[in-house]
Amino acid sequence: VPIRSWKAVESRFGDRVFRKFAETSAVLVATVVIAIGGFLLMRAVPAFKRNQEDFFTYRGNWGTTNTSAMHFGILDLLQVTVFISVFALILAMPVALGVAIFLTQYAPRRLAGALAYTVDLLAAVPSIIYGVWGLYVLAPQLRPVATWLNQSLGWFFLFADGTASPAGGGTIFTGGIVLAVMILPLITAVTREVFVQTPNEQIEAALALGATRWEVVTTTVLPFGRSGYISGAMLGLGRALGETVALLIILRGTQKAFGWSLFDGGSTFATKIAATAWEFNDRYKAGAYIAAGLVLFVLTFIVDALARGALAGIRKGAR
């Protein structure tokens, strides 16, 4: 029986308590987010006032020793952060989609359970382990591939000479692959859970019409789970944007400007802040790095807004 009004529900004490609890929880979450943003802004403003450079376009070395005339900007940090995160997402998305399709549509139940557990286990591996593995195990294995790409396709900007040696391993190429492995279980888990919810009636109807298993996947499962797949991808992108320890270990810092090559080194927002945490003993020095953190904070909101907009468009088109 449909509920005609909230008055009927609120007449019961338990329902009134639950509604108040839900409202308080929602307000609390919003308050925490606003408080974090306000804290970052308040701590960044004093440093902004002493910055001698354009915060959004400056690409030179950061100078925070002289707090009365500081030099800092986030253009390179923004470019490296977005570039390595998108590169990782491009690598992870097709693999996650393939794994999710196999686990939900092709694999026997016992095998699917074991493989799903193995994939989910990747999410439990600490970031520092990924960093050490990427630098000392994966990077040497990627050295021939990176060298070949640089020598054969160096005319293309993505594979051109960068600020780090392709053979050294401390590049966006290596870091992006490690980051792709790190976000793979998140994208796979979300996509898998959505694919499992595909109505059996639709699958059985497609099979009854003579569709092959692959045709069932392309005409039924994928259209139904498309929004979930994109949601998982955006969650993975958000995870990649904020990754710190693994990239701090792998990426080789450089004083040169970022050149949009996979063989560049550099710093992301998170690694820049983590690597210079020892400077936080002064409020102006700390404010410069907190300003970078504020941009990262806003960037995550932009990614979330784009994800919600994309999902809304997909759902509207599906109707």
C-alpha positions as a Markdown table, in Angstrom:
| # | Residue | x | y | z |
|---|---|---|---|---|
| 1 | Val | 0.0 | 0.0 | 0.0 |
| 2 | Pro | 1.6 | 3.3 | -1.0 |
| 3 | Ile | 2.2 | 5.9 | 1.8 |
| 4 | Arg | 0.0 | 8.9 | 1.1 |
| 5 | Ser | 1.9 | 11.3 | 3.3 |
| 6 | Trp | 4.8 | 11.5 | 5.8 |
| 7 | Lys | 2.3 | 12.2 | 8.6 |
| 8 | Ala | 1.2 | 8.6 | 8.7 |
| 9 | Val | 4.8 | 7.5 | 9.1 |
| 10 | Glu | 5.8 | 10.2 | 11.6 |
| 11 | Ser | 2.9 | 9.2 | 13.9 |
| 12 | Arg | 5.1 | 6.3 | 15.0 |
| 13 | Phe | 7.9 | 7.1 | 17.4 |
| 14 | Gly | 10.4 | 4.8 | 15.9 |
| 15 | Asp | 9.9 | 6.3 | 12.4 |
| 16 | Arg | 10.3 | 9.8 | 13.8 |
| 17 | Val | 13.6 | 8.8 | 15.4 |
| 18 | Phe | 14.9 | 7.1 | 12.3 |
| 19 | Arg | 14.0 | 10.1 | 10.1 |
| 20 | Lys | 15.8 | 12.5 | 12.5 |
| 21 | Phe | 18.8 | 10.2 | 12.5 |
| 22 | Ala | 18.9 | 10.1 | 8.7 |
| 23 | Glu | 18.6 | 13.9 | 8.4 |
| 24 | Thr | 21.3 | 14.5 | 11.0 |
| 25 | Ser | 23.6 | 12.0 | 9.3 |
| 26 | Ala | 23.1 | 13.8 | 5.9 |
| 27 | Val | 23.7 | 17.2 | 7.5 |
| 28 | Leu | 26.8 | 15.9 | 9.3 |
| 29 | Val | 28.4 | 14.6 | 6.1 |
| 30 | Ala | 27.8 | 17.9 | 4.4 |
| 31 | Thr | 29.1 | 19.8 | 7.3 |
| 32 | Val | 32.4 | 17.8 | 7.4 |
| 33 | Val | 32.9 | 18.4 | 3.7 |
| 34 | Ile | 32.3 | 22.1 | 4.0 |
| 35 | Ala | 34.6 | 22.3 | 7.1 |
| 36 | Ile | 37.4 | 20.6 | 5.3 |
| 37 | Gly | 37.1 | 22.9 | 2.3 |
| 38 | Gly | 36.9 | 25.9 | 4.7 |
| 39 | Phe | 40.0 | 24.8 | 6.6 |
| 40 | Leu | 42.0 | 24.4 | 3.4 |
| 41 | Leu | 40.9 | 27.8 | 2.1 |
| 42 | Met | 41.7 | 29.6 | 5.3 |
| 43 | Arg | 45.2 | 28.0 | 5.6 |
| 44 | Ala | 45.9 | 28.7 | 1.9 |
| 45 | Val | 45.0 | 32.4 | 1.8 |
| 46 | Pro | 48.0 | 33.8 | 3.8 |
| 47 | Ala | 50.4 | 31.9 | 1.4 |
| 48 | Phe | 48.5 | 33.3 | -1.6 |
| 49 | Lys | 49.1 | 36.8 | -0.4 |
| 50 | Arg | 52.8 | 36.2 | -0.3 |
| 51 | Asn | 53.1 | 34.4 | -3.6 |
| 52 | Gln | 55.0 | 36.3 | -6.2 |
| 53 | Glu | 53.9 | 34.1 | -9.1 |
| 54 | Asp | 50.6 | 33.3 | -10.9 |
| 55 | Phe | 49.4 | 30.3 | -8.9 |
| 56 | Phe | 47.7 | 28.7 | -11.9 |
| 57 | Thr | 50.3 | 29.1 | -14.6 |
| 58 | Tyr | 53.7 | 29.1 | -12.8 |
| 59 | Arg | 55.8 | 26.1 | -13.8 |
| 60 | Gly | 59.2 | 26.9 | -12.2 |
| 61 | Asn | 60.7 | 25.5 | -9.0 |
| 62 | Trp | 58.9 | 26.1 | -5.8 |
| 63 | Gly | 60.6 | 28.6 | -3.5 |
| 64 | Thr | 59.1 | 28.7 | 0.0 |
| 65 | Thr | 62.3 | 29.4 | 2.0 |
| 66 | Asn | 61.7 | 33.2 | 2.0 |
| 67 | Thr | 58.2 | 33.3 | 3.3 |
| 68 | Ser | 57.9 | 37.1 | 2.6 |
| 69 | Ala | 58.3 | 36.5 | -1.1 |
| 70 | Met | 57.4 | 32.9 | -2.1 |
| 71 | His | 57.2 | 31.3 | -5.5 |
| 72 | Phe | 54.8 | 28.5 | -6.2 |
| 73 | Gly | 52.2 | 27.3 | -8.7 |
| 74 | Ile | 50.2 | 24.2 | -9.6 |
| 75 | Leu | 50.2 | 24.0 | -13.4 |
| 76 | Asp | 52.7 | 21.1 | -13.7 |
| 77 | Leu | 51.2 | 19.4 | -10.7 |
| 78 | Leu | 47.7 | 19.6 | -12.3 |
| 79 | Gln | 49.0 | 18.3 | -15.6 |
| 80 | Val | 50.9 | 15.4 | -14.2 |
| 81 | Thr | 48.1 | 14.4 | -11.8 |
| 82 | Val | 45.4 | 14.4 | -14.5 |
| 83 | Phe | 47.7 | 12.8 | -17.2 |
| 84 | Ile | 48.9 | 9.8 | -15.1 |
| 85 | Ser | 45.3 | 9.3 | -13.7 |
| 86 | Val | 43.7 | 9.3 | -17.1 |
| 87 | Phe | 46.5 | 7.0 | -18.5 |
| 88 | Ala | 45.8 | 4.6 | -15.7 |
| 89 | Leu | 42.1 | 4.8 | -16.3 |
| 90 | Ile | 42.5 | 4.1 | -20.0 |
| 91 | Leu | 44.5 | 1.0 | -19.2 |
| 92 | Ala | 42.2 | -0.3 | -16.4 |
| 93 | Met | 38.8 | 0.2 | -18.0 |
| 94 | Pro | 38.9 | -2.4 | -20.8 |
| 95 | Val | 40.6 | -4.9 | -18.5 |
| 96 | Ala | 38.0 | -4.4 | -15.8 |
| 97 | Leu | 35.1 | -4.7 | -18.3 |
| 98 | Gly | 36.6 | -7.9 | -19.7 |
| 99 | Val | 37.0 | -9.4 | -16.2 |
| 100 | Ala | 33.5 | -8.4 | -15.2 |
| 101 | Ile | 31.9 | -9.9 | -18.3 |
| 102 | Phe | 33.9 | -13.2 | -17.8 |
| 103 | Leu | 33.0 | -13.5 | -14.2 |
| 104 | Thr | 29.3 | -12.9 | -14.6 |
| 105 | Gln | 28.6 | -14.5 | -18.0 |
| 106 | Tyr | 31.2 | -17.1 | -18.9 |
| 107 | Ala | 33.0 | -18.5 | -15.8 |
| 108 | Pro | 31.6 | -21.4 | -13.9 |
| 109 | Arg | 30.2 | -20.4 | -10.5 |
| 110 | Arg | 33.1 | -21.9 | -8.4 |
| 111 | Leu | 35.8 | -20.4 | -10.7 |
| 112 | Ala | 34.0 | -17.1 | -10.7 |
| 113 | Gly | 33.9 | -17.0 | -7.0 |
| 114 | Ala | 37.6 | -17.7 | -6.7 |
| 115 | Leu | 38.6 | -15.2 | -9.4 |
| 116 | Ala | 36.4 | -12.5 | -7.9 |
| 117 | Tyr | 38.0 | -13.0 | -4.5 |
| 118 | Thr | 41.5 | -12.8 | -6.1 |
| 119 | Val | 40.6 | -9.6 | -7.9 |
| 120 | Asp | 39.1 | -8.1 | -4.8 |
| 121 | Leu | 42.2 | -9.0 | -2.9 |
| 122 | Leu | 44.2 | -6.6 | -5.0 |
| 123 | Ala | 42.3 | -3.7 | -3.3 |
| 124 | Ala | 43.6 | -4.9 | 0.1 |
| 125 | Val | 47.3 | -4.6 | -0.9 |
| 126 | Pro | 48.9 | -1.6 | 0.8 |
| 127 | Ser | 50.0 | 1.3 | -1.5 |
| 128 | Ile | 53.6 | 1.0 | -0.3 |
| 129 | Ile | 53.7 | -2.6 | -1.5 |
| 130 | Tyr | 52.5 | -1.5 | -5.0 |
| 131 | Gly | 55.2 | 1.2 | -5.0 |
| 132 | Val | 58.0 | -1.1 | -4.1 |
| 133 | Trp | 56.8 | -3.8 | -6.5 |
| 134 | Gly | 56.4 | -1.2 | -9.3 |
| 135 | Leu | 59.9 | 0.2 | -8.9 |
| 136 | Tyr | 61.9 | -3.0 | -8.3 |
| 137 | Val | 59.9 | -5.7 | -10.1 |
| 138 | Leu | 57.7 | -4.1 | -12.8 |
| 139 | Ala | 60.0 | -1.3 | -14.0 |
| 140 | Pro | 62.9 | -3.7 | -15.0 |
| 141 | Gln | 60.4 | -5.8 | -16.9 |
| 142 | Leu | 59.0 | -2.8 | -18.7 |
| 143 | Arg | 62.4 | -1.5 | -19.6 |
| 144 | Pro | 62.6 | -3.2 | -23.1 |
| 145 | Val | 59.1 | -2.1 | -23.9 |
| 146 | Ala | 59.7 | 1.5 | -22.9 |
| 147 | Thr | 62.9 | 1.7 | -24.8 |
| 148 | Trp | 61.3 | 0.2 | -27.9 |
| 149 | Leu | 58.4 | 2.7 | -27.7 |
| 150 | Asn | 60.8 | 5.6 | -27.3 |
| 151 | Gln | 63.1 | 4.6 | -30.1 |
| 152 | Ser | 60.4 | 3.5 | -32.6 |
| 153 | Leu | 57.6 | 6.0 | -31.8 |
| 154 | Gly | 59.6 | 8.8 | -30.4 |
| 155 | Trp | 58.2 | 11.1 | -33.1 |
| 156 | Phe | 54.9 | 11.0 | -31.3 |
| 157 | Phe | 54.7 | 13.3 | -28.3 |
| 158 | Leu | 53.5 | 10.6 | -25.9 |
| 159 | Phe | 56.6 | 8.5 | -26.5 |
| 160 | Ala | 59.1 | 11.3 | -27.0 |
| 161 | Asp | 62.1 | 11.8 | -24.8 |
| 162 | Gly | 61.0 | 13.0 | -21.4 |
| 163 | Thr | 62.5 | 14.3 | -18.2 |
| 164 | Ala | 63.3 | 10.8 | -17.0 |
| 165 | Ser | 65.0 | 7.9 | -18.8 |
| 166 | Pro | 62.7 | 5.2 | -20.2 |
| 167 | Ala | 65.2 | 2.6 | -18.9 |
| 168 | Gly | 65.2 | 4.0 | -15.4 |
| 169 | Gly | 61.6 | 3.2 | -14.6 |
| 170 | Gly | 60.7 | 6.4 | -12.6 |
| 171 | Thr | 58.3 | 7.6 | -15.3 |
| 172 | Ile | 54.7 | 8.2 | -15.8 |
| 173 | Phe | 54.6 | 5.1 | -18.0 |
| 174 | Thr | 55.6 | 2.9 | -15.1 |
| 175 | Gly | 53.6 | 4.8 | -12.5 |
| 176 | Gly | 50.5 | 4.7 | -14.6 |
| 177 | Ile | 50.6 | 1.0 | -15.1 |
| 178 | Val | 50.9 | 0.4 | -11.4 |
| 179 | Leu | 48.1 | 2.9 | -10.8 |
| 180 | Ala | 45.9 | 1.0 | -13.3 |
| 181 | Val | 46.5 | -2.2 | -11.3 |
| 182 | Met | 45.5 | -0.4 | -8.1 |
| 183 | Ile | 42.2 | 0.9 | -9.5 |
| 184 | Leu | 41.3 | -2.3 | -11.4 |
| 185 | Pro | 39.6 | -4.1 | -8.5 |
| 186 | Leu | 37.4 | -1.1 | -7.7 |
| 187 | Ile | 36.2 | -0.7 | -11.3 |
| 188 | Thr | 35.7 | -4.4 | -11.6 |
| 189 | Ala | 33.8 | -4.8 | -8.4 |
| 190 | Val | 31.3 | -2.1 | -9.2 |
| 191 | Thr | 30.8 | -3.3 | -12.8 |
| 192 | Arg | 30.5 | -6.9 | -11.7 |
| 193 | Glu | 27.8 | -6.1 | -9.2 |
| 194 | Val | 25.8 | -4.2 | -11.8 |
| 195 | Phe | 26.1 | -6.9 | -14.5 |
| 196 | Val | 24.8 | -9.5 | -12.0 |
| 197 | Gln | 21.6 | -7.5 | -11.6 |
| 198 | Thr | 20.7 | -7.8 | -15.2 |
| 199 | Pro | 17.1 | -9.1 | -15.3 |
| 200 | Asn | 17.1 | -12.9 | -16.0 |
| 201 | Glu | 13.9 | -12.3 | -18.1 |
| 202 | Gln | 15.8 | -10.2 | -20.6 |
| 203 | Ile | 18.7 | -12.7 | -20.8 |
| 204 | Glu | 16.3 | -15.6 | -21.3 |
| 205 | Ala | 14.3 | -13.7 | -23.9 |
| 206 | Ala | 17.5 | -13.0 | -25.9 |
| 207 | Leu | 18.5 | -16.6 | -25.7 |
| 208 | Ala | 15.0 | -17.7 | -26.8 |
| 209 | Leu | 15.4 | -15.6 | -29.9 |
| 210 | Gly | 18.5 | -17.5 | -30.8 |
| 211 | Ala | 21.1 | -15.0 | -29.6 |
| 212 | Thr | 24.6 | -16.3 | -28.8 |
| 213 | Arg | 26.1 | -15.7 | -25.4 |
| 214 | Trp | 28.2 | -12.8 | -26.8 |
| 215 | Glu | 25.1 | -11.3 | -28.4 |
| 216 | Val | 23.3 | -11.5 | -25.1 |
| 217 | Val | 26.2 | -9.6 | -23.5 |
| 218 | Thr | 26.3 | -6.9 | -26.2 |
| 219 | Thr | 22.5 | -6.4 | -26.5 |
| 220 | Thr | 21.4 | -7.0 | -22.9 |
| 221 | Val | 24.1 | -7.0 | -20.2 |
| 222 | Leu | 26.2 | -4.1 | -21.5 |
| 223 | Pro | 23.3 | -1.7 | -22.1 |
| 224 | Phe | 21.8 | -2.5 | -18.6 |
| 225 | Gly | 25.2 | -2.1 | -16.9 |
| 226 | Arg | 26.6 | 0.8 | -18.8 |
| 227 | Ser | 25.8 | 3.4 | -16.1 |
| 228 | Gly | 27.4 | 1.2 | -13.4 |
| 229 | Tyr | 30.5 | 0.7 | -15.5 |
| 230 | Ile | 31.0 | 4.5 | -15.9 |
| 231 | Ser | 30.3 | 4.9 | -12.1 |
| 232 | Gly | 33.0 | 2.4 | -11.3 |
| 233 | Ala | 35.4 | 4.2 | -13.8 |
| 234 | Met | 34.8 | 7.5 | -12.1 |
| 235 | Leu | 35.4 | 6.1 | -8.7 |
| 236 | Gly | 38.6 | 4.6 | -10.0 |
| 237 | Leu | 39.6 | 8.0 | -11.4 |
| 238 | Gly | 39.0 | 9.6 | -8.1 |
| 239 | Arg | 41.1 | 7.0 | -6.4 |
| 240 | Ala | 43.9 | 7.6 | -8.9 |
| 241 | Leu | 43.9 | 11.4 | -8.5 |
| 242 | Gly | 44.6 | 11.1 | -4.8 |
| 243 | Glu | 47.1 | 8.2 | -4.8 |
| 244 | Thr | 50.3 | 9.1 | -2.8 |
| 245 | Val | 52.7 | 6.5 | -1.5 |
| 246 | Ala | 53.0 | 4.3 | -4.5 |
| 247 | Leu | 53.6 | 7.2 | -6.9 |
| 248 | Leu | 55.9 | 8.9 | -4.4 |
| 249 | Ile | 58.1 | 5.8 | -4.5 |
| 250 | Ile | 58.0 | 5.3 | -8.3 |
| 251 | Leu | 57.9 | 8.8 | -9.9 |
| 252 | Arg | 61.3 | 10.5 | -10.3 |
| 253 | Gly | 61.1 | 14.1 | -9.3 |
| 254 | Thr | 62.4 | 16.7 | -11.8 |
| 255 | Gln | 63.1 | 20.4 | -12.0 |
| 256 | Lys | 62.1 | 20.5 | -15.7 |
| 257 | Ala | 58.6 | 21.4 | -16.9 |
| 258 | Phe | 56.2 | 18.6 | -17.8 |
| 259 | Gly | 56.2 | 17.8 | -21.5 |
| 260 | Trp | 53.2 | 15.4 | -21.9 |
| 261 | Ser | 55.4 | 12.4 | -22.5 |
| 262 | Leu | 54.9 | 9.1 | -20.8 |
| 263 | Phe | 58.6 | 9.1 | -20.1 |
| 264 | Asp | 58.4 | 12.2 | -18.0 |
| 265 | Gly | 58.9 | 12.2 | -14.3 |
| 266 | Gly | 57.4 | 14.8 | -12.1 |
| 267 | Ser | 55.1 | 15.1 | -9.1 |
| 268 | Thr | 51.4 | 14.9 | -8.6 |
| 269 | Phe | 49.5 | 17.0 | -6.0 |
| 270 | Ala | 49.6 | 14.2 | -3.5 |
| 271 | Thr | 53.3 | 13.3 | -3.9 |
| 272 | Lys | 54.4 | 16.9 | -3.8 |
| 273 | Ile | 52.6 | 17.5 | -0.5 |
| 274 | Ala | 53.8 | 14.2 | 1.0 |
| 275 | Ala | 57.4 | 14.7 | -0.1 |
| 276 | Thr | 57.6 | 18.2 | 1.5 |
| 277 | Ala | 55.7 | 17.6 | 4.7 |
| 278 | Trp | 58.8 | 18.5 | 6.7 |
| 279 | Glu | 58.2 | 22.1 | 5.7 |
| 280 | Phe | 54.9 | 22.3 | 7.5 |
| 281 | Asn | 56.6 | 23.8 | 10.6 |
| 282 | Asp | 55.8 | 27.3 | 9.2 |
| 283 | Arg | 52.2 | 28.3 | 8.4 |
| 284 | Tyr | 53.2 | 30.1 | 5.2 |
| 285 | Lys | 55.2 | 27.2 | 3.9 |
| 286 | Ala | 52.4 | 24.8 | 4.9 |
| 287 | Gly | 49.9 | 27.2 | 3.3 |
| 288 | Ala | 51.6 | 26.9 | -0.1 |
| 289 | Tyr | 51.2 | 23.1 | -0.1 |
| 290 | Ile | 47.7 | 23.3 | 1.4 |
| 291 | Ala | 46.8 | 25.5 | -1.5 |
| 292 | Ala | 47.8 | 22.7 | -3.8 |
| 293 | Gly | 45.7 | 20.4 | -1.7 |
| 294 | Leu | 42.8 | 22.7 | -2.1 |
| 295 | Val | 43.0 | 22.4 | -5.8 |
| 296 | Leu | 43.1 | 18.6 | -5.5 |
| 297 | Phe | 40.0 | 18.8 | -3.3 |
| 298 | Val | 38.1 | 20.9 | -5.9 |
| 299 | Leu | 39.3 | 18.6 | -8.7 |
| 300 | Thr | 37.7 | 15.6 | -7.0 |
| 301 | Phe | 34.4 | 17.5 | -6.9 |
| 302 | Ile | 34.7 | 18.3 | -10.6 |
| 303 | Val | 35.3 | 14.7 | -11.4 |
| 304 | Asp | 32.3 | 13.7 | -9.3 |
| 305 | Ala | 30.1 | 16.3 | -11.0 |
| 306 | Leu | 31.2 | 15.1 | -14.5 |
| 307 | Ala | 30.4 | 11.5 | -13.5 |
| 308 | Arg | 27.0 | 12.4 | -12.3 |
| 309 | Gly | 26.3 | 14.4 | -15.4 |
| 310 | Ala | 27.4 | 11.5 | -17.6 |
| 311 | Leu | 25.2 | 9.1 | -15.7 |
| 312 | Ala | 22.2 | 11.4 | -15.9 |
| 313 | Gly | 22.7 | 11.7 | -19.7 |
| 314 | Ile | 23.0 | 7.9 | -20.1 |
| 315 | Arg | 19.9 | 7.2 | -18.0 |
| 316 | Lys | 18.0 | 9.9 | -19.9 |
| 317 | Gly | 19.0 | 8.4 | -23.2 |
| 318 | Ala | 18.1 | 4.9 | -22.1 |
| 319 | Arg | 14.5 | 6.1 | -21.4 |
